[in-house]
Amino acid sequence: MLISTIKRHVLLLLLPTYTASCLSQFICR
């Protein structure tokens, strides 16, 4: 239970960063 919750929080935290980096790379390109 705890591990799945942590995974969910990690995904929620990493997703915006991942999309932001992809967008910045796309814009910089």
PDB file of N, H, CA, C and O in Angstrom:
ATOM      1  N   MET A   1       0.833  -1.199   0.000  1.00  0.00           N
ATOM      2  CA  MET A   1       0.000   0.000   0.000  1.00  0.00           C
ATOM      3  C   MET A   1       0.875   1.259   0.000  1.00  0.00           C
ATOM      4  O   MET A   1       0.701   2.151  -0.831  1.00  0.00           O
ATOM      5  N   LEU A   2       1.810   1.312   0.941  1.00  0.00           N
ATOM      6  H   LEU A   2       1.952   0.588   1.616  1.00  0.00           H
ATOM      7  CA  LEU A   2       2.652   2.505   1.069  1.00  0.00           C
ATOM      8  C   LEU A   2       3.492   2.718  -0.180  1.00  0.00           C
ATOM      9  O   LEU A   2       3.644   3.845  -0.650  1.00  0.00           O
ATOM     10  N   ILE A   3       4.041   1.627  -0.716  1.00  0.00           N
ATOM     11  H   ILE A   3       3.918   0.711  -0.333  1.00  0.00           H
ATOM     12  CA  ILE A   3       4.912   1.743  -1.889  1.00  0.00           C
ATOM     13  C   ILE A   3       4.128   2.265  -3.088  1.00  0.00           C
ATOM     14  O   ILE A   3       4.624   3.109  -3.834  1.00  0.00           O
ATOM     15  N   SER A   4       2.928   1.776  -3.274  1.00  0.00           N
ATOM     16  H   SER A   4       2.525   1.090  -2.668  1.00  0.00           H
ATOM     17  CA  SER A   4       2.123   2.235  -4.414  1.00  0.00           C
ATOM     18  C   SER A   4       1.791   3.719  -4.258  1.00  0.00           C
ATOM     19  O   SER A   4       1.772   4.463  -5.238  1.00  0.00           O
ATOM     20  N   THR A   5       1.531   4.141  -3.026  1.00  0.00           N
ATOM     21  H   THR A   5       1.547   3.536  -2.230  1.00  0.00           H
ATOM     22  CA  THR A   5       1.236   5.562  -2.792  1.00  0.00           C
ATOM     23  C   THR A   5       2.454   6.411  -3.106  1.00  0.00           C
ATOM     24  O   THR A   5       2.338   7.469  -3.724  1.00  0.00           O
ATOM     25  N   ILE A   6       3.629   5.944  -2.677  1.00  0.00           N
ATOM     26  H   ILE A   6       3.722   5.084  -2.175  1.00  0.00           H
ATOM     27  CA  ILE A   6       4.863   6.688  -2.953  1.00  0.00           C
ATOM     28  C   ILE A   6       5.102   6.757  -4.460  1.00  0.00           C
ATOM     29  O   ILE A   6       5.478   7.803  -4.989  1.00  0.00           O
ATOM     30  N   LYS A   7       4.882   5.642  -5.144  1.00  0.00           N
ATOM     31  H   LYS A   7       4.576   4.792  -4.714  1.00  0.00           H
ATOM     32  CA  LYS A   7       5.071   5.633  -6.594  1.00  0.00           C
ATOM     33  C   LYS A   7       4.147   6.640  -7.257  1.00  0.00           C
ATOM     34  O   LYS A   7       4.541   7.349  -8.183  1.00  0.00           O
ATOM     35  N   ARG A   8       2.910   6.696  -6.772  1.00  0.00           N
ATOM     36  H   ARG A   8       2.589   6.120  -6.019  1.00  0.00           H
ATOM     37  CA  ARG A   8       1.948   7.630  -7.357  1.00  0.00           C
ATOM     38  C   ARG A   8       2.408   9.068  -7.155  1.00  0.00           C
ATOM     39  O   ARG A   8       2.333   9.879  -8.078  1.00  0.00           O
ATOM     40  N   HIS A   9       2.885   9.390  -5.948  1.00  0.00           N
ATOM     41  H   HIS A   9       2.946   8.732  -5.198  1.00  0.00           H
ATOM     42  CA  HIS A   9       3.357  10.747  -5.667  1.00  0.00           C
ATOM     43  C   HIS A   9       4.577  11.077  -6.508  1.00  0.00           C
ATOM     44  O   HIS A   9       4.707  12.193  -7.009  1.00  0.00           O
ATOM     45  N   VAL A  10       5.475  10.105  -6.664  1.00  0.00           N
ATOM     46  H   VAL A  10       5.370   9.197  -6.257  1.00  0.00           H
ATOM     47  CA  VAL A  10       6.684  10.333  -7.470  1.00  0.00           C
ATOM     48  C   VAL A  10       6.294  10.605  -8.915  1.00  0.00           C
ATOM     49  O   VAL A  10       6.855  11.493  -9.556  1.00  0.00           O
ATOM     50  N   LEU A  11       5.329   9.839  -9.431  1.00  0.00           N
ATOM     51  H   LEU A  11       4.873   9.117  -8.911  1.00  0.00           H
ATOM     52  CA  LEU A  11       4.890  10.049 -10.812  1.00  0.00           C
ATOM     53  C   LEU A  11       4.268  11.430 -10.958  1.00  0.00           C
ATOM     54  O   LEU A  11       4.519  12.126 -11.942  1.00  0.00           O
ATOM     55  N   LEU A  12       3.453  11.830  -9.978  1.00  0.00           N
ATOM     56  H   LEU A  12       3.249  11.265  -9.179  1.00  0.00           H
ATOM     57  CA  LEU A  12       2.803  13.138 -10.053  1.00  0.00           C
ATOM     58  C   LEU A  12       3.832  14.256  -9.988  1.00  0.00           C
ATOM     59  O   LEU A  12       3.643  15.316 -10.585  1.00  0.00           O
ATOM     60  N   LEU A  13       4.938  14.016  -9.251  1.00  0.00           N
ATOM     61  H   LEU A  13       5.092  13.155  -8.766  1.00  0.00           H
ATOM     62  CA  LEU A  13       5.964  15.046  -9.141  1.00  0.00           C
ATOM     63  C   LEU A  13       6.842  15.087 -10.383  1.00  0.00           C
ATOM     64  O   LEU A  13       7.270  16.159 -10.811  1.00  0.00           O
ATOM     65  N   LEU A  14       7.112  13.907 -10.967  1.00  0.00           N
ATOM     66  H   LEU A  14       6.764  13.037 -10.619  1.00  0.00           H
ATOM     67  CA  LEU A  14       8.026  13.853 -12.105  1.00  0.00           C
ATOM     68  C   LEU A  14       7.344  14.242 -13.419  1.00  0.00           C
ATOM     69  O   LEU A  14       7.991  14.784 -14.314  1.00  0.00           O
ATOM     70  N   LEU A  15       6.055  13.969 -13.536  1.00  0.00           N
ATOM     71  H   LEU A  15       5.529  13.529 -12.808  1.00  0.00           H
ATOM     72  CA  LEU A  15       5.364  14.231 -14.802  1.00  0.00           C
ATOM     73  C   LEU A  15       5.452  15.687 -15.233  1.00  0.00           C
ATOM     74  O   LEU A  15       5.813  15.942 -16.383  1.00  0.00           O
ATOM     75  N   PRO A  16       5.141  16.665 -14.371  1.00  0.00           N
ATOM     76  CA  PRO A  16       5.242  18.076 -14.787  1.00  0.00           C
ATOM     77  C   PRO A  16       6.667  18.445 -15.175  1.00  0.00           C
ATOM     78  O   PRO A  16       6.874  19.184 -16.137  1.00  0.00           O
ATOM     79  N   THR A  17       7.655  17.937 -14.434  1.00  0.00           N
ATOM     80  H   THR A  17       7.487  17.336 -13.652  1.00  0.00           H
ATOM     81  CA  THR A  17       9.050  18.244 -14.754  1.00  0.00           C
ATOM     82  C   THR A  17       9.411  17.662 -16.110  1.00  0.00           C
ATOM     83  O   THR A  17      10.081  18.309 -16.915  1.00  0.00           O
ATOM     84  N   TYR A  18       8.966  16.442 -16.357  1.00  0.00           N
ATOM     85  H   TYR A  18       8.422  15.917 -15.703  1.00  0.00           H
ATOM     86  CA  TYR A  18       9.262  15.778 -17.628  1.00  0.00           C
ATOM     87  C   TYR A  18       8.632  16.528 -18.796  1.00  0.00           C
ATOM     88  O   TYR A  18       9.289  16.778 -19.807  1.00  0.00           O
ATOM     89  N   THR A  19       7.366  16.884 -18.655  1.00  0.00           N
ATOM     90  H   THR A  19       6.833  16.681 -17.834  1.00  0.00           H
ATOM     91  CA  THR A  19       6.676  17.600 -19.733  1.00  0.00           C
ATOM     92  C   THR A  19       7.288  18.990 -19.918  1.00  0.00           C
ATOM     93  O   THR A  19       7.399  19.470 -21.046  1.00  0.00           O
ATOM     94  N   ALA A  20       7.681  19.634 -18.829  1.00  0.00           N
ATOM     95  H   ALA A  20       7.591  19.244 -17.913  1.00  0.00           H
ATOM     96  CA  ALA A  20       8.285  20.966 -18.925  1.00  0.00           C
ATOM     97  C   ALA A  20       9.601  20.891 -19.668  1.00  0.00           C
ATOM     98  O   ALA A  20       9.878  21.740 -20.515  1.00  0.00           O
ATOM     99  N   SER A  21      10.423  19.887 -19.371  1.00  0.00           N
ATOM    100  H   SER A  21      10.198  19.197 -18.683  1.00  0.00           H
ATOM    101  CA  SER A  21      11.708  19.749 -20.055  1.00  0.00           C
ATOM    102  C   SER A  21      11.473  19.454 -21.533  1.00  0.00           C
ATOM    103  O   SER A  21      12.182  19.985 -22.388  1.00  0.00           O
ATOM    104  N   CYS A  22      10.497  18.622 -21.841  1.00  0.00           N
ATOM    105  H   CYS A  22       9.921  18.190 -21.147  1.00  0.00           H
ATOM    106  CA  CYS A  22      10.189  18.312 -23.248  1.00  0.00           C
ATOM    107  C   CYS A  22       9.734  19.582 -23.957  1.00  0.00           C
ATOM    108  O   CYS A  22      10.137  19.837 -25.092  1.00  0.00           O
ATOM    109  N   LEU A  23       8.898  20.380 -23.297  1.00  0.00           N
ATOM    110  H   LEU A  23       8.571  20.174 -22.374  1.00  0.00           H
ATOM    111  CA  LEU A  23       8.408  21.608 -23.921  1.00  0.00           C
ATOM    112  C   LEU A  23       9.545  22.597 -24.114  1.00  0.00           C
ATOM    113  O   LEU A  23       9.640  23.239 -25.160  1.00  0.00           O
ATOM    114  N   SER A  24      10.413  22.724 -23.110  1.00  0.00           N
ATOM    115  H   SER A  24      10.336  22.202 -22.260  1.00  0.00           H
ATOM    116  CA  SER A  24      11.524  23.674 -23.221  1.00  0.00           C
ATOM    117  C   SER A  24      12.461  23.245 -24.342  1.00  0.00           C
ATOM    118  O   SER A  24      12.947  24.087 -25.097  1.00  0.00           O
ATOM    119  N   GLN A  25      12.719  21.946 -24.460  1.00  0.00           N
ATOM    120  H   GLN A  25      12.324  21.262 -23.846  1.00  0.00           H
ATOM    121  CA  GLN A  25      13.582  21.462 -25.538  1.00  0.00           C
ATOM    122  C   GLN A  25      12.924  21.748 -26.888  1.00  0.00           C
ATOM    123  O   GLN A  25      13.591  22.166 -27.834  1.00  0.00           O
ATOM    124  N   PHE A  26      11.620  21.520 -26.968  1.00  0.00           N
ATOM    125  H   PHE A  26      11.078  21.180 -26.199  1.00  0.00           H
ATOM    126  CA  PHE A  26      10.893  21.749 -28.215  1.00  0.00           C
ATOM    127  C   PHE A  26      10.929  23.236 -28.592  1.00  0.00           C
ATOM    128  O   PHE A  26      11.104  23.589 -29.758  1.00  0.00           O
ATOM    129  N   ILE A  27      10.760  24.100 -27.580  1.00  0.00           N
ATOM    130  H   ILE A  27      10.618  23.814 -26.632  1.00  0.00           H
ATOM    131  CA  ILE A  27      10.744  25.546 -27.831  1.00  0.00           C
ATOM    132  C   ILE A  27      12.154  26.031 -28.186  1.00  0.00           C
ATOM    133  O   ILE A  27      12.328  26.835 -29.102  1.00  0.00           O
ATOM    134  N   CYS A  28      13.155  25.535 -27.453  1.00  0.00           N
ATOM    135  H   CYS A  28      13.013  24.882 -26.710  1.00  0.00           H
ATOM    136  CA  CYS A  28      14.536  25.949 -27.724  1.00  0.00           C
ATOM    137  C   CYS A  28      14.960  25.492 -29.118  1.00  0.00           C
ATOM    138  O   CYS A  28      15.735  26.172 -29.790  1.00  0.00           O
ATOM    139  N   ARG A  29      14.460  24.362 -29.542  1.00  0.00           N
ATOM    140  H   ARG A  29      13.830  23.809 -28.996  1.00  0.00           H
ATOM    141  CA  ARG A  29      14.836  23.847 -30.843  1.00  0.00           C
ATOM    142  C   ARG A  29      14.187  24.713 -31.924  1.00  0.00           C
ATOM    143  O   ARG A  29      14.372  24.456 -33.114  1.00  0.00           O
TER     144      ARG A  29
END
